Amino acid sequence: MVLQMISASKGRLGPMVTCTLKLGISILNGGNVQVQQKMLDYLKEKRDAGFFKSLSGLMQSCSVLDLNAFERQNKAEGLGMVTEEGSSSKVLQNDEFTRDLFRFLQLLCEGHNGDFQNFLRTQTGNTTTVNIIISTVDYLLRLQESISDFYWYYSGKDVIDETGKLNFSKALSVAKQIFNSLTEYIQGPCIGNQQSLAHSRLWDAVVGFLHVFANMQMKLSQDASQIELLKELMDLQKDMVVMLLSLLEGNVVNGTIGKQMVDTLVESSSNVEMILKFFDMFLKLKDLTTSDNFKEYDPECKGIISKKEFQKSMESQKQYSQSEIEFLLSCAEADENDMFNYKEFVERFHEPAKDIGFNVAVLLTNLSEHMPHDSRLATFLDLAESVLSYFEPYLGRIEILGSAKRIERVYFEISESSREQWEKPQVKESKRQFIFDVVNEGGESEKMEMFVNFCEDTIFEMQLASQISEPDVVEQPEEEEEEEAHSILEELSGGEEDALESASAFTTAFCSVKKKISDIRHIFAVKNMRKQFKKVKKLSIRELITGFFSFFWMLFIGFFKGIFGLIFGFFHLIWSSMFGGGLVEGAKNMKVTDILGNMPDPTQFGIHGDVGGEDKVEAIESSGSLDKTTTPPGDGTDMDVMLEMLTVPKKEGGKHVEPGLGDVSELSGESSTDQKKKAAAKPVETPESEPEKADTETKEKEDKPKEEEAKEPVAEEKPITKSSHPKEASPAFMSSIFAVLDIYTTKMLNYLARNFYNLRFLALFVCFAINFILLFYKVTGETEEEVDEDDRWEGDEEDDGENTLFDMDEFVLQESTGYMLPTLRFLAVFHTVISLLCLVGYYYLKVPLVVFKREKEIARKLEFDGLYITEQPSDDDIKGQWDRLVINTPSFPNNYWDKFVKRKVINKYGDMYGAERIAELLGLDKSALDFDPTVETVEKEASLLSWLSSIDTKYHIWKMGVVLTDNSFLYLIWYTTMSIFGHFNNFFFAAHLLDIAMGFKTLRTILSSVTHNGKQLVLTVGLLAVVVYLYTVVAFNFFRKFYNKSEDEDEPDMKCDDMMTCYLFHMYVGVRAGGGIGDELEDPAGDPYELYRILFDITFFFFVIVILLAIIQGLIIDAFGELRDQQEQVREDMETKCFICGIGSDYFDTTPHGFETHTLEEHNLANYMFFLMYLINKDETEHTGQESYVWKLYQERCWDFFPAGDCFRKQYEDQLS
């Protein structure tokens, strides 16, 4: 219908066409592939040439800025004949329709629909072909000329008036939409549309826009009232640069489009130079204001500075010329004292310049690498050297095998935070382990699969590191922060005092104590201490000495004041309670109707001790109104959060949350920010204006629908019950306490996770200190009475006359100072605390990654292998059987970012195996399968039962099993357990010295040599035990008499009279003996069994000592050598062969530093990981053609986009040489 209505319009503008375009935009929004395909099939089937003729006609009817109409309107205004509509509607008519028309065309190609892109250019099969691409460029050129005319009109004026701003804004928004449409026409890349655009008059429009950009941005930046228009102009500039970059998609070296673009830049060289100069000036502002020299002019970081000081700072930096300094000073808006806020100034210009400057840097870099021998381009690169060097750390580039099976270069942005997280110690450790594993264990076919898995794990680890990293605190003057926080605390305490004005003396005393505690907390706050420390650093020596004695004098006086306050408060409390007039005044003000009105009805609900719920609601509403009136407007956002936590939660309809445990888990409600906005909107009214306010409220209530009036509770007319306020406020107070505790707990856990490796090093240092003290222990034979009890080791104290299990002597610490034993006890406790903190830190640093890897593995097997659907894990697969526990839990997947994996599994296997059966297997009910936006989910009441039922027990059990199979976590549990045992026997701390082997890579390799061939080693030891057992059987039967180890002939010590003793003797003595068991037995000379003994001894020596023990030693030595060779191989491969393409360094080293440049800039592993992270975080509708191609293959787990065996330099070797 949309296509038919547009075709029937015959290119004439009308209301029906306008509504039709809006309908088409609605159904195509988001890149609806099905609607696109149906429209394309209809146009091809009907061969409707009228549709494209109508589109071309509508483009020709689209208006542009009419300077003549604008001047006529200005003359009419001078003569007093202006209409109410003004001149904007006549100067640029139908701007909204123009935007809708080109937005509709953009959505037809959304998602890089190549068929529709080509169909817009040429309609194969139609009698008449209309090139929509050329028609769009024709209108763009008309629009650019009209914008240029308006610029020349205002070029002689200092400021653009409001009417001019409105006209410019409309024209710029239309141009912005056209550039977006052109970008969508050619992205993919669509080669035909690229060539069509390149051979059109597009370059004339680009030249015109460059002239407008260069001159208008200089003009607009010098007046604060024109900043909004400047932002719109720079947004348009960004979209034009993105369109130019789209023209270069799939570009080849020395291509025609690249040459035409260079020609255009050369033609507008003066304008391009002005644009680059503009970006360069504002990009350097950030570095200027954050430098140490600049802080001399604003030591307290208030953000206010004079123009003279700003000029001096720029001159001292020697980065700006005199003309640039004068221009920047003209852009700054100063007050009457010649002061201005430089932070707002930098933020106003730096971010837009950074956003657009990056795209300009990408454009120039792209041109320089695809037009290597164009001398004209070198001039622009020299001008843009400063801009390019600024964006070099954030400009990532990789090479991919494009859809045309040609190597293409892709450019993208790398955020500063990603660079920082990449250098974190836990990420470096994962990187080293991956490189070692993939080079030695993975083949060429599996290498890319392992690399992508590593990238996904690293991306999650970097995201986790950014969450636990310390947030960048915006520098703010300490005085303002403290005054702001203190005002909030006073506000809260003041509200409580007003609400409890006529309360009891106990309540008043409680509020007073609470206020004192808040004052003390304010004094010892971290920010206040930091502020005082800064003040102390500025004091002279005389002031420091005076302040030192004054401090102790204040403590002395404050101590007596505190005692006096406590005594006085106690007696005042008793006096107020017994002789105060509060009871009498309360009795005087109380009415009989109040008593009867608050009395419960025993016939209806029974007698309760508490006040009715309606009275509670009203009491809380009254307290809420007090808070609203006492809260001053204009508080900071940080204080809004704190005040929100201390506000009583509300539900819909004005009903408050019932008190109970549910308040802890449900802290939602009307935030204090909203209350402050209401308070700011309604000024505090005088008592004389109250009747007017009441009248207004009465009228508002009368205008309400009757349904809302029926819902309002009747209890609002009842008097407020004072006793209900404290009872109702306690749950909110507890909720706020739990919320604050949760915030500080999260901060503490993040701190432990960030400093996990530092804590491990600290634990090792403490362990060395403990073991150093243990060196001073000695054995003593003295009795308990003779040994000082304080110098005795606690673990060895026994009852008199009793021996220990191993008949040990007493251990004492040999020292003369008396400090070693307390130090040892303190270090033992300290080490245990650090061990526990390491365990907690590891749980929040590495355990999420362990769970993520496991969830990702399960999700991939479900989606691509159909595990648990098409096939079942074997009974021997314990891991697969355990993972079956989690697939039907609501929380799965929790850490893995693809939350719709279950739906993907149903869509893939539902037709074959039944969607309902798979949904039941995955734990999805019918409501999860059918999305109905009209059905609202009913929120459950917050209670203890609902909170317990919301816990996914199966998921947490599965997670616990996964965590307990992590070797590092088990090692830390062992580490902590040994530290706890160290309190019973200090020598357990000696085991912690083994941690040094886990902390150094070389020592880990030595330990790995023992476990590397672990299975073979265990089997060999088992064979050794069997062989020794066979020799034990022979010895027990024939050679028992030779096993007498006694030196006294009267008391023989036979070692082979029973099998167990004989076997242990052979294992302990025979295996350790250098010459075998024969070295430990009696000489068989002259014995009848001499020959057999000789044979027995020689064979034992040969098989056990020479062969089996040598095999065990060989396994360990060979494993160590193998691991060392693997490390050398890893180092050699990374130094001589590219990981991505596999090309050796010999090819690249024909040029100086060729291989180093290739691996750091062209095929950098980190850049490929950053690009994958960039794709995951970017909206799919915003992907370029190259990005969409890579993203599609990535979702299909196909790695054909990696340039295996090829690279850009090798492909264009002849052109680049």
CORKALIN-V293613 format. One record per helix or strand. SS is the DSSP state (H for helix, E for strand). FROM is the first residue (numbers start at 1). TO is the last residue. If there is no record, write none. Layout:
{{SS	FROM	TO} {SS	FROM	TO}}
This chain:
{{H	2	8} {H	15	28} {H	33	46} {H	49	61} {H	67	78} {H	88	91} {H	95	108} {H	114	121} {H	132	154} {H	162	186} {H	191	198} {H	202	220} {H	224	247} {H	256	267} {H	269	289} {H	294	296} {E	304	306} {H	307	317} {H	322	331} {E	339	341} {H	342	370} {H	375	383} {H	385	394} {E	395	401} {E	407	413} {H	416	422} {H	425	440} {H	444	468} {H	478	499} {H	505	523} {H	526	538} {H	541	579} {H	582	589} {H	592	598} {H	613	630} {H	637	645} {E	650	650} {H	652	654} {E	656	656} {H	662	665} {H	672	681} {H	687	703} {H	706	711} {H	714	717} {H	723	754} {H	756	774} {E	777	780} {H	784	786} {H	789	791} {E	792	792} {H	794	796} {E	810	813} {H	820	845} {H	847	865} {E	867	867} {E	871	871} {H	878	883} {H	901	913} {H	915	921} {H	926	929} {H	944	949} {H	953	963} {H	967	981} {H	986	999} {H	1001	1012} {H	1014	1038} {H	1040	1042} {E	1044	1044} {E	1054	1054} {H	1059	1070} {H	1077	1080} {H	1090	1136} {E	1137	1137} {E	1144	1144} {H	1145	1148} {H	1154	1162} {H	1165	1177} {H	1180	1182} {H	1185	1195} {E	1202	1202} {H	1208	1211} {H	1213	1216}}
